[in-house]
Amino acid sequence: MKLKIFLLLLIGTFLGCEVNEEEIPGVYVSKNQINNIDTLVILKNGKYKKNTYRKLDNSLIYLNSGSWKYKKGRIIFKEFFYENDKVYSKDFNHFKDILITSSLIIEKEKGKISIDYLEEKGHFRYRKL
């Protein structure tokens, strides 16, 4: 009996980690960054908006937008500014040169949806508000 309960809990845990596409739209904020703050707004119509702010003076570094789609535990962004917490000067204006298509892990953990955007799982991530 205990084994059956354990197996049901284990299966429920794995099923609970899957994200449904309908759950994805919303506001996400970057976590664990030192230099910048990213706000990612994922819209229901397959579009997104991304704002990157410098923590030092709360100034907007870059604002971009593009499209997204969901595919088997990953979210794919077109024209994505892949921000890895670099220190950008106020004069830096080459963002359009570094926009890429990104396929990122999206998962539900403890009821919260998160998107990892560096290979070290959980190190740099967006959490849904």
C-alpha positions in Angstrom: 0.0 0.0 0.0 2.8 2.4 0.9 4.5 1.6 -2.4 1.3 2.5 -4.3 1.0 5.8 -2.5 4.7 6.6 -3.2 4.3 5.8 -6.9 1.2 7.9 -7.2 3.0 10.8 -5.6 6.0 10.3 -7.8 3.9 10.2 -11.0 2.0 13.3 -9.8 5.2 15.2 -9.2 6.4 14.5 -12.8 3.1 15.3 -14.3 2.9 18.5 -12.3 6.2 19.7 -13.9 4.8 19.9 -17.4 3.7 23.3 -18.6 0.6 23.7 -20.7 0.8 26.3 -23.5 -2.2 28.1 -22.1 -0.3 28.8 -18.8 2.7 30.5 -20.5 1.4 34.0 -21.1 2.2 36.4 -18.3 4.9 38.6 -16.8 8.3 37.0 -16.0 11.2 38.6 -14.1 14.8 37.5 -14.1 16.3 36.1 -11.0 19.9 35.9 -9.7 21.3 38.7 -11.7 23.8 41.2 -10.3 24.0 44.0 -13.0 20.6 44.0 -14.8 16.9 43.2 -14.4 15.0 41.6 -17.3 11.2 41.8 -17.5 9.7 39.4 -20.1 6.0 39.9 -21.0 4.7 36.9 -23.0 1.4 37.6 -24.7 -1.3 35.1 -25.8 -1.1 36.1 -29.4 2.4 34.5 -29.9 4.3 37.8 -29.3 6.6 38.9 -26.4 8.1 42.1 -25.1 11.4 42.2 -23.2 12.8 45.1 -21.2 16.3 45.1 -19.8 17.2 47.6 -17.0 20.5 48.5 -15.5 20.3 48.0 -11.7 22.9 50.7 -11.0 20.7 53.6 -12.1 17.4 51.9 -13.0 17.7 53.0 -16.6 16.3 51.1 -19.5 19.1 49.4 -21.5 17.1 47.8 -24.2 13.5 47.1 -25.2 12.8 44.5 -27.8 9.9 42.3 -29.0 9.4 39.3 -31.2 7.4 36.1 -31.5 7.4 32.9 -29.4 6.1 29.4 -29.7 6.0 26.4 -27.3 7.3 23.0 -28.3 7.7 20.0 -25.9 9.0 21.6 -22.7 10.8 24.5 -24.5 9.8 28.0 -25.5 11.3 29.3 -28.7 11.8 33.1 -29.0 12.6 34.8 -32.3 14.7 38.0 -32.2 15.6 37.4 -28.6 18.1 39.6 -26.7 20.1 36.9 -24.8 21.1 38.9 -21.8 23.7 37.3 -19.6 24.0 40.0 -17.0 26.8 41.9 -18.7 27.6 45.5 -17.7 26.4 47.6 -20.7 27.5 51.2 -21.0 24.9 53.9 -21.7 26.6 54.3 -25.2 26.2 50.7 -26.2 23.8 50.5 -29.2 24.6 47.3 -31.0 21.7 45.3 -29.6 20.1 44.6 -33.0 23.3 42.9 -34.0 23.0 40.3 -31.2 19.3 39.3 -31.5 19.0 35.5 -32.0 16.5 32.7 -32.0 16.6 31.0 -28.6 15.1 27.7 -27.5 14.9 27.7 -23.7 13.7 25.2 -21.1 10.3 26.1 -19.6 9.0 24.1 -16.6 6.8 24.2 -13.6 8.5 23.8 -10.3 6.5 23.9 -7.0 3.6 25.4 -8.9 5.7 28.3 -10.4 6.6 28.5 -14.1 10.2 29.3 -14.8 12.3 29.7 -18.0 16.0 28.9 -17.8 18.2 30.9 -20.1 21.7 29.6 -19.3 22.8 26.0 -19.4 23.4 26.0 -15.6 19.8 25.0 -14.7 18.3 27.4 -12.2 21.3 29.8 -12.2 19.7 32.4 -14.6 16.0 32.1 -14.9 12.8 34.0 -15.4 10.1 33.3 -12.9 6.4 34.0 -13.7 4.8 36.5 -11.3 
